[in-house]
Amino acid sequence: MAKGYWMVSVDVTDPEAYKGYVAANAVAFRKYGARFLVRGGPAERVEGSLRARLVVIEFQDYATALACYRSPEYQQALALRRDASIADLVIVEGYDGPQPTD
């Protein structure tokens, strides 16, 4: 079964308040088995546009990724994030099909 992912591009506008969001989102992420694949770090835009911070979070499947976002636990954290950042967030199903070969 294909995994589910949150792909997030975010500009933090209030770093102190954002710390509250990070602490609060851990409750939902722990409950839904989230695993960070990308969490900030250096990035180089080579095409298009993006925000200052990139985050990719992996879930066991697409349904779990959606359930986490819609959960009361994450919605509480989200209320904190909205006051501390501007973000674009997409939830997407991973790909489990054939890959290019050499």
Secondary structure as GFF3:
##gff-version 3
##sequence-region A 1 102
A	DSSP	beta_strand	4	12	.	.	.	ID=ss1
A	DSSP	alpha_helix	15	31	.	.	.	ID=ss2
A	DSSP	beta_strand	35	39	.	.	.	ID=ss3
A	DSSP	beta_strand	53	59	.	.	.	ID=ss4
A	DSSP	alpha_helix	62	70	.	.	.	ID=ss5
A	DSSP	alpha_helix	72	82	.	.	.	ID=ss6
A	DSSP	beta_strand	85	93	.	.	.	ID=ss7
###
